[in-house]
Amino acid sequence: MNVEKELLARSESKCELCGATDDLKVYEVPPASGEGADQCVLVCETCREQIEEPEKVDANHWRCLNDSMWSTVPAVQVMAWRMLTRLSAEGWPQDLLDMLYLDEETMAWAQATGEGADEEDVVKHVDSNGAVLQAGDTVVLIKDLNVKGANFTAKRGTAVRNISLVHDNAEQIEGRVSGQQIVILTQFVKKSN
């Protein structure tokens, strides 16, 4: 069964956030750690647009979270938490957030994008040129790096695809070089376009 069919069955062909039945699409909840319906929610065009473009958010549309926040699906819980956090200055979303319980793993997923964190608390990974790095980016090594414990040198110019960020250290990323998963200092990479 493909992801869309699985989500249609799980959601009874309704937006998992607001309950709308028109123009439904699969939305992969970032940072997705794999493929499958567990990493996705089925949303309508209105919800998707407001999730991806915060300047278009209509706070009253999100009153629907009063119901959907109680979903047993972690991906739905994550999106409910993120949208309530984004809208918490409105007053009523903060009341809902105070009632919402997420287990540790789901809360870590919800906070992984930095939603709700103070600007100074957000760990930003930047390359040698100051470009912001995100999970899934491709970077290029700007110098030869001796890889300790693996007995090889990662050569300058090597592309490292689909990097992951070390969440508690802004100076480190992880990526696969010569079949080995290694930690790389951000000062030795530049983001590839």
Stockholm file with secondary structure:
# STOCKHOLM 1.0

chainA/1-193         MNVEKELLARSESKCELCGATDDLKVYEVPPASGEGADQCVLVCETCREQIEEPEKVDANHWRCLNDSMWSTVPAVQVMAWRMLTRLSAEGWPQDLLDMLYLDEETMAWAQATGEGADEEDVVKHVDSNGAVLQAGDTVVLIKDLNVKGANFTAKRGTAVRNISLVHDNAEQIEGRVSGQQIVILTQFVKKSN
#=GR chainA/1-193 SS CCHHHHHHHHHTSSCTTTCCCSSEEEEECSSCCSSSGGGEEEEEHHHHHHHHCGGGCCGGGGGGHHHHTTCSCHHHHHHHHHHHHHTGGGSHHHHHHHHCCCCHHHHHHHHTTCTTSCGGGSCCEECTTSCEECTTCCEEESSCEEETTTTEEECTTCEECSCEECTTCTTEEEEEETTEEEEEEGGGEEECC
#=GC SS_cons         CCHHHHHHHHHTSSCTTTCCCSSEEEEECSSCCSSSGGGEEEEEHHHHHHHHCGGGCCGGGGGGHHHHTTCSCHHHHHHHHHHHHHTGGGSHHHHHHHHCCCCHHHHHHHHTTCTTSCGGGSCCEECTTSCEECTTCCEEESSCEEETTTTEEECTTCEECSCEECTTCTTEEEEEETTEEEEEEGGGEEECC
//
